[in-house]
Amino acid sequence: MAKYEFKLPDIGEGIAEAEIVAWHVKVGDTIAEDQQIADMMTDKATVEMESPVAGKVVQLAGEVGDQIPIG
């Protein structure tokens, strides 16, 4: 199985980073394409992030409260 590295997509309005509000998956989970994986908050809104691919979670990008850069 190929490894896919999820990068926080550009959610518009000149946002450079977003805060992790909640994870809906954990390391070891098997996920489906389009499954909700996290809630991210910008200074404008809270956005649900979905997985663009199906697979197995091998690592999380940070902890709740961490700021994650776009891209």
Distance bins in CASP14 RR format, pairs under 12 A and 6 or more apart:
PFRMAT RR
TARGET T0000
AUTHOR 0000-0000-0000
RMODE 2
METHOD distances of the structure
MODEL  1
1 30 0 0 0 0 0 1 0 0 0 0 0
1 53 0 0 0 0 0 1 0 0 0 0 0
1 54 0 0 0 0 1 0 0 0 0 0 0
1 55 1 0 0 1 0 0 0 0 0 0 0
1 56 1 0 0 1 0 0 0 0 0 0 0
1 58 0 0 0 0 0 1 0 0 0 0 0
2 53 0 0 0 0 1 0 0 0 0 0 0
2 54 0 0 0 0 0 1 0 0 0 0 0
2 55 0 0 0 0 1 0 0 0 0 0 0
2 56 0 0 0 0 0 1 0 0 0 0 0
2 58 0 0 0 0 0 1 0 0 0 0 0
3 53 0 0 0 0 0 1 0 0 0 0 0
3 55 0 0 0 0 1 0 0 0 0 0 0
3 56 0 0 0 0 1 0 0 0 0 0 0
3 57 0 0 0 0 0 1 0 0 0 0 0
3 58 1 0 0 1 0 0 0 0 0 0 0
3 59 0 0 0 0 1 0 0 0 0 0 0
4 31 0 0 0 0 0 1 0 0 0 0 0
4 33 0 0 0 0 0 1 0 0 0 0 0
4 51 0 0 0 0 1 0 0 0 0 0 0
4 52 1 0 0 1 0 0 0 0 0 0 0
4 53 1 0 1 0 0 0 0 0 0 0 0
4 54 0 0 0 0 1 0 0 0 0 0 0
4 55 1 0 0 1 0 0 0 0 0 0 0
4 56 0 0 0 0 0 1 0 0 0 0 0
4 57 0 0 0 0 0 1 0 0 0 0 0
4 58 0 0 0 0 1 0 0 0 0 0 0
4 59 0 0 0 0 0 1 0 0 0 0 0
5 51 0 0 0 0 0 1 0 0 0 0 0
5 52 0 0 0 0 0 1 0 0 0 0 0
5 53 0 0 0 0 0 1 0 0 0 0 0
5 57 0 0 0 0 0 1 0 0 0 0 0
5 58 0 0 0 0 1 0 0 0 0 0 0
5 59 0 0 0 0 1 0 0 0 0 0 0
5 61 0 0 0 0 1 0 0 0 0 0 0
5 71 0 0 0 0 0 1 0 0 0 0 0
6 25 0 0 0 0 0 1 0 0 0 0 0
6 31 0 0 0 0 0 1 0 0 0 0 0
6 33 0 0 0 0 0 1 0 0 0 0 0
6 35 0 0 0 0 0 1 0 0 0 0 0
6 37 1 0 0 1 0 0 0 0 0 0 0
6 38 0 0 0 0 1 0 0 0 0 0 0
6 40 0 0 0 0 0 1 0 0 0 0 0
6 49 0 0 0 0 1 0 0 0 0 0 0
6 50 0 0 0 0 1 0 0 0 0 0 0
6 51 1 0 0 1 0 0 0 0 0 0 0
6 52 1 0 0 1 0 0 0 0 0 0 0
6 53 0 0 0 0 1 0 0 0 0 0 0
6 55 0 0 0 0 0 1 0 0 0 0 0
6 57 0 0 0 0 1 0 0 0 0 0 0
6 58 0 0 0 0 0 1 0 0 0 0 0
6 59 0 0 0 0 1 0 0 0 0 0 0
6 60 0 0 0 0 1 0 0 0 0 0 0
6 61 1 0 0 1 0 0 0 0 0 0 0
6 62 0 0 0 0 0 1 0 0 0 0 0
6 68 0 0 0 0 0 1 0 0 0 0 0
6 71 0 0 0 0 1 0 0 0 0 0 0
7 18 0 0 0 0 0 1 0 0 0 0 0
7 49 0 0 0 0 0 1 0 0 0 0 0
7 52 0 0 0 0 1 0 0 0 0 0 0
7 61 0 0 0 0 1 0 0 0 0 0 0
7 68 0 0 0 0 1 0 0 0 0 0 0
7 69 0 0 0 0 1 0 0 0 0 0 0
7 70 0 0 0 0 1 0 0 0 0 0 0
7 71 1 0 1 0 0 0 0 0 0 0 0
8 15 0 0 0 0 1 0 0 0 0 0 0
8 16 0 0 0 0 0 1 0 0 0 0 0
8 17 0 0 0 0 1 0 0 0 0 0 0
8 18 1 0 0 1 0 0 0 0 0 0 0
8 19 0 0 0 0 0 1 0 0 0 0 0
8 20 0 0 0 0 1 0 0 0 0 0 0
8 37 0 0 0 0 0 1 0 0 0 0 0
8 38 0 0 0 0 1 0 0 0 0 0 0
8 40 1 0 0 1 0 0 0 0 0 0 0
8 42 0 0 0 0 0 1 0 0 0 0 0
8 47 0 0 0 0 1 0 0 0 0 0 0
8 49 1 0 0 1 0 0 0 0 0 0 0
8 52 0 0 0 0 0 1 0 0 0 0 0
8 61 1 0 0 1 0 0 0 0 0 0 0
8 62 0 0 0 0 0 1 0 0 0 0 0
8 66 0 0 0 0 0 1 0 0 0 0 0
8 67 0 0 0 0 0 1 0 0 0 0 0
8 68 1 0 1 0 0 0 0 0 0 0 0
8 69 1 0 0 1 0 0 0 0 0 0 0
8 70 1 0 1 0 0 0 0 0 0 0 0
8 71 1 0 1 0 0 0 0 0 0 0 0
9 15 0 0 0 0 0 1 0 0 0 0 0
9 18 0 0 0 0 1 0 0 0 0 0 0
9 38 0 0 0 0 0 1 0 0 0 0 0
9 40 0 0 0 0 1 0 0 0 0 0 0
9 47 0 0 0 0 1 0 0 0 0 0 0
9 49 0 0 0 0 1 0 0 0 0 0 0
9 50 0 0 0 0 1 0 0 0 0 0 0
9 51 0 0 0 0 0 1 0 0 0 0 0
9 52 0 0 0 0 1 0 0 0 0 0 0
9 68 0 0 0 0 0 1 0 0 0 0 0
9 69 0 0 0 0 0 1 0 0 0 0 0
9 70 1 0 0 1 0 0 0 0 0 0 0
9 71 1 0 0 1 0 0 0 0 0 0 0
10 16 0 0 0 0 1 0 0 0 0 0 0
10 17 0 0 0 0 0 1 0 0 0 0 0
10 18 0 0 0 0 0 1 0 0 0 0 0
10 42 0 0 0 0 0 1 0 0 0 0 0
10 47 0 0 0 0 0 1 0 0 0 0 0
10 69 0 0 0 0 0 1 0 0 0 0 0
10 70 1 0 1 0 0 0 0 0 0 0 0
10 71 1 0 0 1 0 0 0 0 0 0 0
11 17 0 0 0 0 0 1 0 0 0 0 0
11 18 1 0 0 1 0 0 0 0 0 0 0
11 40 1 0 0 1 0 0 0 0 0 0 0
11 41 0 0 0 0 0 1 0 0 0 0 0
11 42 1 0 0 1 0 0 0 0 0 0 0
11 43 0 0 0 0 0 1 0 0 0 0 0
11 44 0 0 0 0 1 0 0 0 0 0 0
11 45 0 0 0 0 1 0 0 0 0 0 0
11 46 0 0 0 0 0 1 0 0 0 0 0
11 47 1 0 1 0 0 0 0 0 0 0 0
11 48 0 0 0 0 0 1 0 0 0 0 0
11 49 0 0 0 0 1 0 0 0 0 0 0
11 68 0 0 0 0 0 1 0 0 0 0 0
11 70 1 0 0 1 0 0 0 0 0 0 0
11 71 0 0 0 0 0 1 0 0 0 0 0
12 18 0 0 0 0 0 1 0 0 0 0 0
12 42 0 0 0 0 1 0 0 0 0 0 0
12 43 0 0 0 0 0 1 0 0 0 0 0
12 44 0 0 0 0 1 0 0 0 0 0 0
12 45 0 0 0 0 0 1 0 0 0 0 0
12 47 0 0 0 0 1 0 0 0 0 0 0
12 70 0 0 0 0 1 0 0 0 0 0 0
13 42 1 0 0 1 0 0 0 0 0 0 0
13 43 0 0 0 0 1 0 0 0 0 0 0
13 44 1 0 1 0 0 0 0 0 0 0 0
13 45 0 0 0 0 1 0 0 0 0 0 0
13 47 0 0 0 0 0 1 0 0 0 0 0
13 70 0 0 0 0 0 1 0 0 0 0 0
14 42 0 0 0 0 1 0 0 0 0 0 0
14 43 0 0 0 0 0 1 0 0 0 0 0
14 44 0 0 0 0 1 0 0 0 0 0 0
14 70 0 0 0 0 1 0 0 0 0 0 0
15 40 0 0 0 0 1 0 0 0 0 0 0
15 41 0 0 0 0 0 1 0 0 0 0 0
15 42 1 0 1 0 0 0 0 0 0 0 0
15 43 1 0 0 1 0 0 0 0 0 0 0
15 44 1 0 0 1 0 0 0 0 0 0 0
15 45 0 0 0 0 1 0 0 0 0 0 0
15 47 0 0 0 0 1 0 0 0 0 0 0
15 67 0 0 0 0 0 1 0 0 0 0 0
15 68 0 0 0 0 0 1 0 0 0 0 0
15 69 0 0 0 0 0 1 0 0 0 0 0
15 70 1 0 0 1 0 0 0 0 0 0 0
15 71 0 0 0 0 0 1 0 0 0 0 0
16 42 0 0 0 0 1 0 0 0 0 0 0
16 43 0 0 0 0 0 1 0 0 0 0 0
16 67 0 0 0 0 1 0 0 0 0 0 0
16 68 0 0 0 0 0 1 0 0 0 0 0
16 69 1 0 0 1 0 0 0 0 0 0 0
16 70 1 0 1 0 0 0 0 0 0 0 0
16 71 0 0 0 0 1 0 0 0 0 0 0
17 40 0 0 0 0 1 0 0 0 0 0 0
17 41 0 0 0 0 0 1 0 0 0 0 0
17 42 1 0 0 1 0 0 0 0 0 0 0
17 43 0 0 0 0 1 0 0 0 0 0 0
17 61 0 0 0 0 0 1 0 0 0 0 0
17 65 0 0 0 0 0 1 0 0 0 0 0
17 66 0 0 0 0 1 0 0 0 0 0 0
17 67 1 0 1 0 0 0 0 0 0 0 0
17 68 1 0 0 1 0 0 0 0 0 0 0
17 69 1 0 1 0 0 0 0 0 0 0 0
17 70 1 0 0 1 0 0 0 0 0 0 0
17 71 0 0 0 0 1 0 0 0 0 0 0
18 38 0 0 0 0 1 0 0 0 0 0 0
18 39 0 0 0 0 1 0 0 0 0 0 0
18 40 1 0 1 0 0 0 0 0 0 0 0
18 41 1 0 0 1 0 0 0 0 0 0 0
18 42 1 0 1 0 0 0 0 0 0 0 0
18 43 0 0 0 0 1 0 0 0 0 0 0
18 44 0 0 0 0 1 0 0 0 0 0 0
18 45 0 0 0 0 1 0 0 0 0 0 0
18 46 0 0 0 0 1 0 0 0 0 0 0
18 47 1 0 0 1 0 0 0 0 0 0 0
18 48 0 0 0 0 0 1 0 0 0 0 0
18 49 0 0 0 0 1 0 0 0 0 0 0
18 61 0 0 0 0 0 1 0 0 0 0 0
18 62 0 0 0 0 0 1 0 0 0 0 0
18 65 0 0 0 0 0 1 0 0 0 0 0
18 66 0 0 0 0 1 0 0 0 0 0 0
18 67 1 0 0 1 0 0 0 0 0 0 0
18 68 1 0 1 0 0 0 0 0 0 0 0
18 69 0 0 0 0 1 0 0 0 0 0 0
18 70 1 0 0 1 0 0 0 0 0 0 0
18 71 0 0 0 0 0 1 0 0 0 0 0
19 38 0 0 0 0 0 1 0 0 0 0 0
19 39 0 0 0 0 1 0 0 0 0 0 0
19 40 1 0 0 1 0 0 0 0 0 0 0
19 41 1 0 1 0 0 0 0 0 0 0 0
19 42 1 0 0 1 0 0 0 0 0 0 0
19 43 0 0 0 0 1 0 0 0 0 0 0
19 44 0 0 0 0 0 1 0 0 0 0 0
19 45 0 0 0 0 0 1 0 0 0 0 0
19 46 0 0 0 0 1 0 0 0 0 0 0
19 47 0 0 0 0 0 1 0 0 0 0 0
19 61 0 0 0 0 0 1 0 0 0 0 0
19 62 0 0 0 0 0 1 0 0 0 0 0
19 63 0 0 0 0 0 1 0 0 0 0 0
19 64 0 0 0 0 1 0 0 0 0 0 0
19 65 1 0 1 0 0 0 0 0 0 0 0
19 66 1 0 0 1 0 0 0 0 0 0 0
19 67 1 0 1 0 0 0 0 0 0 0 0
19 68 1 0 0 1 0 0 0 0 0 0 0
19 69 0 0 0 0 0 1 0 0 0 0 0
20 37 0 0 0 0 0 1 0 0 0 0 0
20 38 1 0 0 1 0 0 0 0 0 0 0
20 39 1 0 0 1 0 0 0 0 0 0 0
20 40 1 0 0 1 0 0 0 0 0 0 0
20 41 0 0 0 0 1 0 0 0 0 0 0
20 42 0 0 0 0 0 1 0 0 0 0 0
20 46 0 0 0 0 0 1 0 0 0 0 0
20 47 0 0 0 0 0 1 0 0 0 0 0
20 49 0 0 0 0 1 0 0 0 0 0 0
20 60 0 0 0 0 1 0 0 0 0 0 0
20 61 1 0 0 1 0 0 0 0 0 0 0
20 62 1 0 0 1 0 0 0 0 0 0 0
20 63 1 0 0 1 0 0 0 0 0 0 0
20 64 1 0 1 0 0 0 0 0 0 0 0
20 65 1 0 1 0 0 0 0 0 0 0 0
20 66 1 0 1 0 0 0 0 0 0 0 0
20 67 0 0 0 0 1 0 0 0 0 0 0
20 68 1 0 0 1 0 0 0 0 0 0 0
20 69 0 0 0 0 0 1 0 0 0 0 0
21 38 1 0 0 1 0 0 0 0 0 0 0
21 39 1 0 1 0 0 0 0 0 0 0 0
21 40 1 0 0 1 0 0 0 0 0 0 0
21 41 1 0 1 0 0 0 0 0 0 0 0
21 42 0 0 0 0 0 1 0 0 0 0 0
21 45 0 0 0 0 0 1 0 0 0 0 0
21 46 1 0 0 1 0 0 0 0 0 0 0
21 47 0 0 0 0 1 0 0 0 0 0 0
21 48 0 0 0 0 1 0 0 0 0 0 0
21 49 0 0 0 0 0 1 0 0 0 0 0
21 63 0 0 0 0 0 1 0 0 0 0 0
21 64 1 0 0 1 0 0 0 0 0 0 0
21 65 1 0 0 1 0 0 0 0 0 0 0
21 66 0 0 0 0 0 1 0 0 0 0 0
21 67 0 0 0 0 0 1 0 0 0 0 0
21 68 0 0 0 0 0 1 0 0 0 0 0
22 36 0 0 0 0 1 0 0 0 0 0 0
22 37 0 0 0 0 1 0 0 0 0 0 0
22 38 1 0 0 1 0 0 0 0 0 0 0
22 39 1 0 1 0 0 0 0 0 0 0 0
22 40 0 0 0 0 1 0 0 0 0 0 0
22 41 0 0 0 0 1 0 0 0 0 0 0
22 46 0 0 0 0 1 0 0 0 0 0 0
22 47 0 0 0 0 0 1 0 0 0 0 0
22 48 0 0 0 0 1 0 0 0 0 0 0
22 49 0 0 0 0 0 1 0 0 0 0 0
22 60 0 0 0 0 0 1 0 0 0 0 0
22 63 0 0 0 0 0 1 0 0 0 0 0
22 64 1 0 0 1 0 0 0 0 0 0 0
22 65 0 0 0 0 1 0 0 0 0 0 0
22 66 0 0 0 0 0 1 0 0 0 0 0
23 29 0 0 0 0 1 0 0 0 0 0 0
23 31 0 0 0 0 0 1 0 0 0 0 0
23 36 0 0 0 0 0 1 0 0 0 0 0
23 37 1 0 0 1 0 0 0 0 0 0 0
23 38 1 0 1 0 0 0 0 0 0 0 0
23 39 0 0 0 0 1 0 0 0 0 0 0
23 40 0 0 0 0 0 1 0 0 0 0 0
23 48 0 0 0 0 0 1 0 0 0 0 0
23 49 0 0 0 0 1 0 0 0 0 0 0
23 57 0 0 0 0 1 0 0 0 0 0 0
23 59 0 0 0 0 0 1 0 0 0 0 0
23 60 1 0 0 1 0 0 0 0 0 0 0
23 61 0 0 0 0 1 0 0 0 0 0 0
23 62 0 0 0 0 1 0 0 0 0 0 0
23 63 0 0 0 0 1 0 0 0 0 0 0
23 64 1 0 0 1 0 0 0 0 0 0 0
23 65 0 0 0 0 0 1 0 0 0 0 0
23 66 0 0 0 0 0 1 0 0 0 0 0
23 68 0 0 0 0 0 1 0 0 0 0 0
24 31 0 0 0 0 1 0 0 0 0 0 0
24 35 1 0 0 1 0 0 0 0 0 0 0
24 36 1 0 1 0 0 0 0 0 0 0 0
24 37 1 0 1 0 0 0 0 0 0 0 0
24 38 1 0 0 1 0 0 0 0 0 0 0
24 39 1 0 0 1 0 0 0 0 0 0 0
24 40 0 0 0 0 0 1 0 0 0 0 0
24 48 0 0 0 0 1 0 0 0 0 0 0
24 49 0 0 0 0 1 0 0 0 0 0 0
24 50 0 0 0 0 1 0 0 0 0 0 0
24 51 0 0 0 0 1 0 0 0 0 0 0
24 57 0 0 0 0 0 1 0 0 0 0 0
24 60 0 0 0 0 0 1 0 0 0 0 0
24 64 0 0 0 0 0 1 0 0 0 0 0
25 31 1 0 1 0 0 0 0 0 0 0 0
25 32 0 0 0 0 0 1 0 0 0 0 0
25 35 1 0 0 1 0 0 0 0 0 0 0
25 36 0 0 0 0 1 0 0 0 0 0 0
25 37 1 0 1 0 0 0 0 0 0 0 0
25 38 1 0 0 1 0 0 0 0 0 0 0
25 39 0 0 0 0 0 1 0 0 0 0 0
25 49 0 0 0 0 0 1 0 0 0 0 0
25 50 0 0 0 0 0 1 0 0 0 0 0
25 51 0 0 0 0 1 0 0 0 0 0 0
25 55 0 0 0 0 0 1 0 0 0 0 0
25 56 0 0 0 0 1 0 0 0 0 0 0
25 57 1 0 1 0 0 0 0 0 0 0 0
25 58 0 0 0 0 0 1 0 0 0 0 0
25 59 0 0 0 0 0 1 0 0 0 0 0
25 60 1 0 0 1 0 0 0 0 0 0 0
25 61 0 0 0 0 0 1 0 0 0 0 0
26 37 0 0 0 0 0 1 0 0 0 0 0
26 38 0 0 0 0 0 1 0 0 0 0 0
26 56 0 0 0 0 0 1 0 0 0 0 0
26 57 1 0 0 1 0 0 0 0 0 0 0
26 58 0 0 0 0 0 1 0 0 0 0 0
26 59 0 0 0 0 0 1 0 0 0 0 0
26 60 1 0 0 1 0 0 0 0 0 0 0
27 37 0 0 0 0 0 1 0 0 0 0 0
27 56 0 0 0 0 1 0 0 0 0 0 0
27 57 1 0 1 0 0 0 0 0 0 0 0
27 58 1 0 0 1 0 0 0 0 0 0 0
27 59 1 0 0 1 0 0 0 0 0 0 0
27 60 1 0 0 1 0 0 0 0 0 0 0
27 61 0 0 0 0 0 1 0 0 0 0 0
27 62 0 0 0 0 0 1 0 0 0 0 0
28 55 0 0 0 0 1 0 0 0 0 0 0
28 56 1 0 1 0 0 0 0 0 0 0 0
28 57 1 0 1 0 0 0 0 0 0 0 0
28 58 1 0 0 1 0 0 0 0 0 0 0
28 59 0 0 0 0 1 0 0 0 0 0 0
28 60 0 0 0 0 0 1 0 0 0 0 0
29 35 0 0 0 0 1 0 0 0 0 0 0
29 36 0 0 0 0 0 1 0 0 0 0 0
29 37 0 0 0 0 1 0 0 0 0 0 0
29 51 0 0 0 0 0 1 0 0 0 0 0
29 54 0 0 0 0 0 1 0 0 0 0 0
29 55 0 0 0 0 1 0 0 0 0 0 0
29 56 1 0 0 1 0 0 0 0 0 0 0
29 57 1 0 1 0 0 0 0 0 0 0 0
29 58 0 0 0 0 1 0 0 0 0 0 0
29 59 0 0 0 0 0 1 0 0 0 0 0
29 60 0 0 0 0 0 1 0 0 0 0 0
30 51 0 0 0 0 0 1 0 0 0 0 0
30 53 0 0 0 0 0 1 0 0 0 0 0
30 54 1 0 0 1 0 0 0 0 0 0 0
30 55 1 0 0 1 0 0 0 0 0 0 0
30 56 1 0 1 0 0 0 0 0 0 0 0
30 57 1 0 0 1 0 0 0 0 0 0 0
30 58 0 0 0 0 0 1 0 0 0 0 0
31 37 1 0 0 1 0 0 0 0 0 0 0
31 38 0 0 0 0 0 1 0 0 0 0 0
31 49 0 0 0 0 0 1 0 0 0 0 0
31 50 0 0 0 0 1 0 0 0 0 0 0
31 51 1 0 1 0 0 0 0 0 0 0 0
31 52 0 0 0 0 0 1 0 0 0 0 0
31 53 0 0 0 0 1 0 0 0 0 0 0
31 54 1 0 0 1 0 0 0 0 0 0 0
31 55 1 0 1 0 0 0 0 0 0 0 0
31 56 1 0 0 1 0 0 0 0 0 0 0
31 57 1 0 0 1 0 0 0 0 0 0 0
31 58 0 0 0 0 0 1 0 0 0 0 0
32 50 0 0 0 0 1 0 0 0 0 0 0
32 51 1 0 0 1 0 0 0 0 0 0 0
32 52 0 0 0 0 0 1 0 0 0 0 0
32 53 0 0 0 0 1 0 0 0 0 0 0
32 54 1 0 1 0 0 0 0 0 0 0 0
32 55 0 0 0 0 1 0 0 0 0 0 0
32 56 0 0 0 0 0 1 0 0 0 0 0
32 57 0 0 0 0 0 1 0 0 0 0 0
33 50 0 0 0 0 1 0 0 0 0 0 0
33 51 1 0 0 1 0 0 0 0 0 0 0
33 52 1 0 0 1 0 0 0 0 0 0 0
33 53 1 0 1 0 0 0 0 0 0 0 0
33 54 1 0 1 0 0 0 0 0 0 0 0
33 55 0 0 0 0 1 0 0 0 0 0 0
34 48 0 0 0 0 0 1 0 0 0 0 0
34 49 0 0 0 0 0 1 0 0 0 0 0
34 50 1 0 1 0 0 0 0 0 0 0 0
34 51 1 0 0 1 0 0 0 0 0 0 0
34 52 1 0 0 1 0 0 0 0 0 0 0
34 53 0 0 0 0 1 0 0 0 0 0 0
34 54 0 0 0 0 1 0 0 0 0 0 0
35 48 0 0 0 0 0 1 0 0 0 0 0
35 49 0 0 0 0 0 1 0 0 0 0 0
35 50 1 0 0 1 0 0 0 0 0 0 0
35 51 1 0 1 0 0 0 0 0 0 0 0
35 52 0 0 0 0 0 1 0 0 0 0 0
35 53 0 0 0 0 1 0 0 0 0 0 0
35 54 0 0 0 0 1 0 0 0 0 0 0
35 55 0 0 0 0 1 0 0 0 0 0 0
35 57 0 0 0 0 0 1 0 0 0 0 0
36 47 0 0 0 0 0 1 0 0 0 0 0
36 48 1 0 1 0 0 0 0 0 0 0 0
36 49 1 0 0 1 0 0 0 0 0 0 0
36 50 1 0 1 0 0 0 0 0 0 0 0
36 51 0 0 0 0 1 0 0 0 0 0 0
37 47 0 0 0 0 0 1 0 0 0 0 0
37 48 0 0 0 0 1 0 0 0 0 0 0
37 49 1 0 1 0 0 0 0 0 0 0 0
37 50 1 0 0 1 0 0 0 0 0 0 0
37 51 1 0 1 0 0 0 0 0 0 0 0
37 52 0 0 0 0 1 0 0 0 0 0 0
37 53 0 0 0 0 0 1 0 0 0 0 0
37 54 0 0 0 0 0 1 0 0 0 0 0
37 55 0 0 0 0 0 1 0 0 0 0 0
37 57 1 0 0 1 0 0 0 0 0 0 0
37 60 0 0 0 0 1 0 0 0 0 0 0
37 61 0 0 0 0 0 1 0 0 0 0 0
38 46 0 0 0 0 0 1 0 0 0 0 0
38 47 0 0 0 0 1 0 0 0 0 0 0
38 48 1 0 0 1 0 0 0 0 0 0 0
38 49 1 0 1 0 0 0 0 0 0 0 0
38 50 0 0 0 0 1 0 0 0 0 0 0
38 51 0 0 0 0 1 0 0 0 0 0 0
38 57 0 0 0 0 0 1 0 0 0 0 0
38 60 0 0 0 0 1 0 0 0 0 0 0
38 61 0 0 0 0 1 0 0 0 0 0 0
38 62 0 0 0 0 1 0 0 0 0 0 0
38 63 0 0 0 0 0 1 0 0 0 0 0
38 64 0 0 0 0 1 0 0 0 0 0 0
38 65 0 0 0 0 0 1 0 0 0 0 0
38 66 0 0 0 0 0 1 0 0 0 0 0
38 68 0 0 0 0 1 0 0 0 0 0 0
39 45 0 0 0 0 0 1 0 0 0 0 0
39 46 1 0 1 0 0 0 0 0 0 0 0
39 47 1 0 0 1 0 0 0 0 0 0 0
39 48 1 0 1 0 0 0 0 0 0 0 0
39 49 1 0 0 1 0 0 0 0 0 0 0
39 50 0 0 0 0 0 1 0 0 0 0 0
39 64 0 0 0 0 1 0 0 0 0 0 0
39 65 0 0 0 0 0 1 0 0 0 0 0
40 46 1 0 0 1 0 0 0 0 0 0 0
40 47 1 0 1 0 0 0 0 0 0 0 0
40 48 0 0 0 0 1 0 0 0 0 0 0
40 49 1 0 1 0 0 0 0 0 0 0 0
40 50 0 0 0 0 0 1 0 0 0 0 0
40 61 0 0 0 0 0 1 0 0 0 0 0
40 62 0 0 0 0 0 1 0 0 0 0 0
40 64 0 0 0 0 0 1 0 0 0 0 0
40 65 0 0 0 0 0 1 0 0 0 0 0
40 66 0 0 0 0 0 1 0 0 0 0 0
40 67 0 0 0 0 1 0 0 0 0 0 0
40 68 1 0 0 1 0 0 0 0 0 0 0
40 69 0 0 0 0 0 1 0 0 0 0 0
40 70 0 0 0 0 0 1 0 0 0 0 0
41 47 1 0 0 1 0 0 0 0 0 0 0
41 48 0 0 0 0 0 1 0 0 0 0 0
41 49 0 0 0 0 0 1 0 0 0 0 0
41 64 0 0 0 0 0 1 0 0 0 0 0
41 65 0 0 0 0 1 0 0 0 0 0 0
41 66 0 0 0 0 0 1 0 0 0 0 0
41 67 0 0 0 0 1 0 0 0 0 0 0
41 68 0 0 0 0 0 1 0 0 0 0 0
42 49 0 0 0 0 0 1 0 0 0 0 0
42 67 0 0 0 0 0 1 0 0 0 0 0
42 68 0 0 0 0 0 1 0 0 0 0 0
42 69 0 0 0 0 0 1 0 0 0 0 0
42 70 0 0 0 0 1 0 0 0 0 0 0
43 67 0 0 0 0 0 1 0 0 0 0 0
47 68 0 0 0 0 0 1 0 0 0 0 0
47 70 0 0 0 0 0 1 0 0 0 0 0
49 60 0 0 0 0 0 1 0 0 0 0 0
49 61 0 0 0 0 0 1 0 0 0 0 0
49 68 0 0 0 0 1 0 0 0 0 0 0
49 70 0 0 0 0 0 1 0 0 0 0 0
51 57 0 0 0 0 1 0 0 0 0 0 0
60 66 0 0 0 0 1 0 0 0 0 0 0
60 68 0 0 0 0 0 1 0 0 0 0 0
61 67 0 0 0 0 0 1 0 0 0 0 0
61 68 1 0 1 0 0 0 0 0 0 0 0
61 69 0 0 0 0 1 0 0 0 0 0 0
61 71 0 0 0 0 0 1 0 0 0 0 0
62 68 1 0 0 1 0 0 0 0 0 0 0
62 69 0 0 0 0 0 1 0 0 0 0 0
END
